Amino acid sequence: MILVVDDEPAIRTALERALRLEGFAVRTAADGAGALAAAMDEPPAAIVLDVVLPDLDGREVATRLRARGLDTPICILSARDEVADRVAGLQAGADDYLVKPFAMEELVARLHALLRRGAPAATGDVLVAADVRLDPARRIAARGGVELDLTRREFDLLEAFLRHPGMVLTRTQLLEQVWGYDWEADGNVVDVFVGYLRRKLGEPRVIHTVRGVGFVLR
């Protein structure tokens, strides 16, 4: 089931109809409070969340859902396309950020990508590089024996580096592996999240920039 949150009735109805035609079951909410209640009452497979709502904005809704332990993939919809706006939405807990106006085909493709990313990961070995340790199945990461407080996106980013130690990963590769699709126009988002991850990992630095190419863990 997909939860669609938008305060404009016409947009909410159009999204609901289009997603139902694509085979999704759909539930709707018209404001932030309604979104929080609906998501916690019956956790959806994914949430399509408008930023501008009459009570809480979409970023605040995402933040509160994450604080309540809901790990459902969230796609934020917004007319703002600046990198800072995208980063703010993603850092609030969203998994994707789609700029209005958009083609319905793109929203559907991104939802499928989010649902693939949200599928339970197969239990695998713990990943280790130097004093960095990550358990994909338990979603726990630590450095020097100290557990790291990572967002979902930061955890996925660290996992991508640990699965390819010593390999230079381009921004496009990281967007594909971590975000689940080629978000080439927004490569700066990768730089911002690498910066967040570096700060949480501390010193000495283990993720290095390869100028003009991408990043490498070594």
C-alpha positions as CSV (number, residue, x, y, z in Angstrom):
1,M,0.0,0.0,0.0
2,I,1.2,3.5,-0.9
3,L,0.3,6.5,1.3
4,V,-0.1,9.7,-0.7
5,V,0.0,12.9,1.3
6,D,-1.0,16.2,-0.4
7,D,-3.3,19.0,0.8
8,E,-4.6,19.8,-2.7
9,P,-7.6,17.6,-3.4
10,A,-7.1,17.6,-7.2
11,I,-3.5,16.5,-7.0
12,R,-4.2,13.9,-4.3
13,T,-7.0,12.4,-6.4
14,A,-4.9,12.4,-9.6
15,L,-2.0,10.7,-7.8
16,E,-4.3,8.1,-6.2
17,R,-6.0,7.3,-9.6
18,A,-2.7,7.1,-11.5
19,L,-1.0,4.8,-8.8
20,R,-4.1,2.6,-8.7
21,L,-3.9,2.2,-12.5
22,E,-0.3,1.0,-12.0
23,G,-1.4,-1.7,-9.6
24,F,-0.7,0.0,-6.3
25,A,-3.1,0.0,-3.4
26,V,-3.4,3.6,-2.2
27,R,-4.4,5.4,1.0
28,T,-4.4,9.2,1.2
29,A,-4.0,12.0,3.8
30,A,-4.5,15.7,3.4
31,D,-2.1,17.1,6.1
32,G,0.8,16.2,8.3
33,A,-1.2,15.0,11.3
34,G,-3.3,12.8,9.1
35,A,-0.1,11.4,7.5
36,L,1.4,10.6,10.9
37,A,-1.8,8.9,12.1
38,A,-2.2,6.9,8.8
39,A,1.4,5.8,8.7
40,M,1.6,4.6,12.3
41,D,-1.9,2.9,12.2
42,E,-1.1,0.9,9.1
43,P,2.6,1.2,8.0
44,P,2.6,1.5,4.2
45,A,5.1,0.1,1.7
46,A,6.1,3.6,0.7
47,I,5.0,7.2,1.3
48,V,4.6,10.0,-1.4
49,L,4.8,13.1,0.7
50,D,4.3,16.7,-0.4
51,V,6.5,19.3,1.3
52,V,3.9,22.1,1.7
53,L,1.2,21.0,4.1
54,P,-1.2,23.1,6.2
55,D,0.1,22.0,9.6
56,L,3.4,20.2,9.5
57,D,5.7,20.4,6.4
58,G,6.8,17.2,4.7
59,R,10.3,17.4,6.2
60,E,8.9,17.5,9.7
61,V,6.5,14.6,9.0
62,A,9.5,12.6,7.8
63,T,11.6,13.5,10.8
64,R,8.7,12.5,13.2
65,L,8.1,9.2,11.4
66,R,11.8,8.3,11.7
67,A,11.9,9.3,15.3
68,R,9.0,6.9,15.9
69,G,10.9,4.1,14.3
70,L,9.1,3.8,11.0
71,D,11.6,2.8,8.3
72,T,9.1,3.0,5.4
73,P,10.7,4.5,2.2
74,I,9.6,8.2,1.7
75,C,9.6,10.1,-1.5
76,I,9.2,13.9,-1.0
77,L,7.5,16.0,-3.7
78,S,8.4,19.7,-3.9
79,A,8.6,22.6,-6.3
80,R,12.0,23.6,-4.9
81,D,14.9,22.1,-6.8
82,E,17.9,23.7,-5.1
83,V,20.5,21.2,-3.8
84,A,20.1,22.6,-0.3
85,D,16.4,21.8,-0.4
86,R,17.0,18.3,-1.6
87,V,19.6,17.7,1.0
88,A,17.3,19.0,3.8
89,G,14.6,16.6,2.7
90,L,16.9,13.7,2.5
91,Q,18.6,14.5,5.8
92,A,15.1,14.7,7.5
93,G,14.7,11.1,6.7
94,A,13.3,11.0,3.2
95,D,14.7,8.4,0.7
96,D,14.0,10.3,-2.5
97,Y,13.1,13.9,-3.6
98,L,11.1,14.5,-6.8
99,V,10.8,18.0,-8.2
100,K,7.4,19.3,-9.5
101,P,6.2,19.2,-12.2
102,F,7.1,15.5,-12.9
103,A,6.0,12.7,-15.1
104,M,3.9,10.0,-13.5
105,E,6.1,7.4,-15.1
106,E,9.1,8.9,-13.2
107,L,7.3,8.7,-9.9
108,V,6.3,5.1,-10.5
109,A,9.8,4.2,-11.5
110,R,11.2,5.8,-8.3
111,L,8.6,4.1,-6.1
112,H,9.6,0.7,-7.6
113,A,13.3,1.6,-6.9
114,L,12.4,2.6,-3.3
115,L,10.5,-0.7,-2.8
116,R,13.4,-2.7,-4.0
117,R,15.7,-0.8,-1.7
118,G,13.3,-1.3,1.2
119,A,13.1,-5.1,0.7
120,P,14.7,-7.0,3.6
121,A,18.4,-7.6,2.9
122,A,19.7,-11.1,2.8
123,T,21.7,-12.0,5.9
124,G,25.4,-11.8,5.1
125,D,28.7,-11.5,6.7
126,V,29.7,-8.5,8.8
127,L,31.8,-6.0,6.7
128,V,35.1,-4.8,8.1
129,A,37.7,-2.4,7.0
130,A,40.4,-1.2,9.4
131,D,38.5,-0.4,12.6
132,V,35.2,0.2,10.8
133,R,32.6,-2.6,11.2
134,L,29.2,-2.9,9.7
135,D,26.5,-5.5,10.2
136,P,24.0,-5.2,7.2
137,A,21.5,-7.7,8.7
138,R,21.3,-5.9,12.1
139,R,21.8,-2.4,10.6
140,I,24.6,-1.7,13.1
141,A,27.8,0.2,12.3
142,A,30.7,1.0,14.6
143,R,34.2,2.4,14.5
144,G,36.8,1.5,17.1
145,G,34.1,-0.4,19.0
146,V,31.9,2.7,19.3
147,E,28.5,2.4,17.6
148,L,27.8,5.1,15.0
149,D,24.5,7.0,15.0
150,L,23.8,6.9,11.2
151,T,20.7,7.8,9.2
152,R,19.4,5.2,6.8
153,R,21.1,6.9,3.9
154,E,24.4,7.3,5.7
155,F,24.3,3.6,6.6
156,D,23.7,2.5,3.0
157,L,26.5,4.8,1.8
158,L,29.0,3.3,4.3
159,E,27.8,-0.2,3.2
160,A,28.6,0.7,-0.4
161,F,32.1,1.7,0.4
162,L,32.7,-1.3,2.7
163,R,31.6,-3.6,-0.1
164,H,34.1,-2.1,-2.5
165,P,37.2,-1.3,-0.3
166,G,40.0,0.3,-2.3
167,M,37.8,0.8,-5.3
168,V,37.1,4.4,-6.5
169,L,33.3,4.8,-6.8
170,T,32.0,7.6,-9.0
171,R,29.0,9.7,-8.0
172,T,26.9,8.0,-10.5
173,Q,27.8,4.6,-9.2
174,L,27.0,5.7,-5.6
175,L,23.6,7.2,-6.8
176,E,22.8,3.9,-8.4
177,Q,23.9,1.7,-5.5
178,V,22.6,3.8,-2.6
179,W,19.7,5.7,-4.0
180,G,18.6,2.9,-6.3
181,Y,18.7,4.8,-9.7
182,D,20.7,7.1,-11.8
183,W,20.1,10.6,-10.3
184,E,22.9,12.1,-12.3
185,A,21.8,15.7,-12.2
186,D,22.0,15.7,-8.4
187,G,25.5,14.4,-7.9
188,N,26.2,17.1,-5.4
189,V,23.9,15.3,-3.0
190,V,26.5,12.5,-2.8
191,D,29.2,15.0,-1.8
192,V,27.0,16.4,1.0
193,F,26.2,12.9,2.4
194,V,29.8,11.8,2.1
195,G,30.6,14.9,4.2
196,Y,28.0,13.9,6.9
197,L,29.4,10.3,6.9
198,R,33.0,11.5,7.3
199,R,32.1,13.7,10.3
200,K,30.5,10.7,12.0
201,L,33.3,8.4,11.3
202,G,35.8,10.9,12.7
203,E,39.6,10.8,12.3
204,P,41.7,9.5,10.8
205,R,39.8,9.9,7.6
206,V,39.0,6.6,5.8
207,I,36.8,7.9,2.9
208,H,39.0,9.9,0.5
209,T,38.1,12.1,-2.5
210,V,39.7,11.2,-5.8
211,R,39.5,14.6,-7.6
212,G,37.5,14.5,-10.8
213,V,36.4,10.9,-10.3
214,G,34.7,10.1,-7.0
215,F,35.4,8.6,-3.6
216,V,37.3,5.6,-2.2
217,L,37.5,3.9,1.2
218,R,41.1,3.0,2.2
